Amino acid sequence: MGRLLALSLLGIALALLGERLLTLRNRLKASREVESVDLPNCHLIKGIEAGAEDIDILPNGLAFFSVGLKCPGLHSFAPDKPGGILMMDLNEENPRALELRISRGFNLASFNPHGISTFIDSDDTVYLFVVNHPEFKNTVEIFKFEEEENSLLHLKTIKHELLPSVNDVIAVGPEHFYATNDHYFSDPFLKYLETYLNLRWTNVVYYSPNEVKVVAEGFDSANGINISPDKKYIYVADILAHEIHVLEKHPNMNLTQLKVLKLDTLVDNLSIDPSSGDVLVGCHPNGQKLFVYDPKNPPSSEVLRIQDILSEKPTVTTVYANNGSVLQGSSVASVYDKKLLIGTLYHRALYCEL
């Protein structure tokens, strides 16, 4: 009887593991391939060789790139080189990416930037918020951008127990932001277990110097985050659920879910087209290729444009798609004055004239 019970429990456990593995493959879109959608006037950006995970563009056309992200278990083309922040002036005829100097006292050796966001104050001061993973920990760094010197002045490092696994931020004040946690746990093993079991414990946190609180939760893996042009709505990408959540922002900074847009791809960072309000999405068509890197079968890239996201039936179009022969693992796409920038998790970056 004891052996029969043990055998039954083993069978149940194996069945559960098998079901979770099949579910994970579906969440990763492990069998999906893409057909190329090319843009005619594109070239790879010189100086970006190991990823530009996030990009944010100021209204004046200055674009910031977060480069060199490293995560446990994730491929890197420059594993020993610290990350950095690059800038490109999109008003120039042939713009180049230049690395910004960072003020003394900031630990450059452990700089590991992830999601970024800019905020322009009422006195025109530009703040750059950077998710940082020094030694694979989690902080949000606030810098002041000094344009004349092409440099960043480090102002503050933010750590908090409600920010255990920060992925992206959207700044809403000089020390105020919403942030996504892509995992509930910070321990690497527990992160893998959490993802495998599909616990849906990840969340969005609001941070200010006076208040820190969870304002939305129940995501599979909350990833990119942005805000509507009228500042009334927050958009959150749930990468493993293939969803974009539209949340209404209230005066007390709480969020309530308005709608969910389901897609057929892993959605990463979100950007807003300033001329139209459209949402641009950097996507991973096949997450398994992204996380289990094979140079002979590299991860593909995909960029979507979502028009009228608040409407009952938003229009979703593919702007760009590539099988990895040109660009591997697209994570973000940002546009300014008919110029499109596409960044990747750990590969190159693309500049296109539309």
C-alpha positions, 0 to 999 in steps of 0.5 A: 500500500505504501509503495502504491501511494508513493508511486501515485504521488510520484506520478502526480508530481511528474504530471504536474512538472510536465504540465508546468514545462509545457505551459512555460514553453507556451509562455515563451512562444518556444515554437514561433518563427517570424517572417521578415518585415524590412525597413529600407533605410536602416543601419546598425549603430556604431559603438553599441555591441552588447545591447541597448536594453532601453531607449528614451528620447527627449522632446528636443531629439536627444536620445539616451541608451541604456547599454551593457545589461548583464543578468544571471543566466543571460547571454552577454557579448561583453561580460567583463565590461561595465554598462553605461549610458550613451546619447545620440542627437537625432537632429544631426545629419549623421548622428553618432552614439556618444557615452556620457561621462558620469560624475565622480563618486559613482561606482562605474565598475558595477554599473549595470543599467536596465530600464530608463526614463527621463523627467523634465522639471518646471525649470527645464532641469532634465533628470534621468532615472536608471534601473541599476543592478550592481552585483545583481542587486536592485537600485534606481539611480537618479541623475541630472543631465548636464547637456553642455558637458555631455555628462550625468551628475549622480544625485541619489541611489534608491533602494527599498524592500518593495523594489526587489527585482526592478525592471523598468521605471517611468518618472513622474516627478524629480524623485517620483516614479512608477516601477515594475518588478519582474519577479517577486523574489530577488534570490536567483533560484526563487526567481526561476522557481517563481517563473516556472510555477507561473505564480503571477506575483509581480507588481507595479510600485509607486515611489516618492520620498514620502510614500512607497506602495504597491499600486498594481499586482497579479502580473506574470512578469511585469516589464516595460512601463510608460505613461500616456501623453495626457498623463492619465494612463499607465501602460504596463507590459506583461512579457510572459503573458503577452499582454499590455495592461492599460491602468488609470492613474488617480490623484493619489497615484493609485492605479486601476485596471482599465483594459488588457490588450492580448498579443502573440509575442513577448512584449518588452519595453514600451515607448510613446510616439510623441506625434501620435500617441501610438505605443511602440513595443519592442518584442521577442517573438521566441523567448526560448531563443532569447534565454537559451542562446545559440549563435546558429539559431539566434533570437529574432526581433519584432517591433509593433505599433499600437494605434488607439490603444484606449479604443475598443479595437486598437490597431496593431501593425508590425513595423519591423521583424527580423529572424536574428540575421541583422538584429537579435532580441529587440527590447525597445523601439523609440521614434522621433521625427521619422527616425526610429531607434531599435535596441536589444537586450544584449546585441546591437541597435538599429537606426532607421529613417522612416 
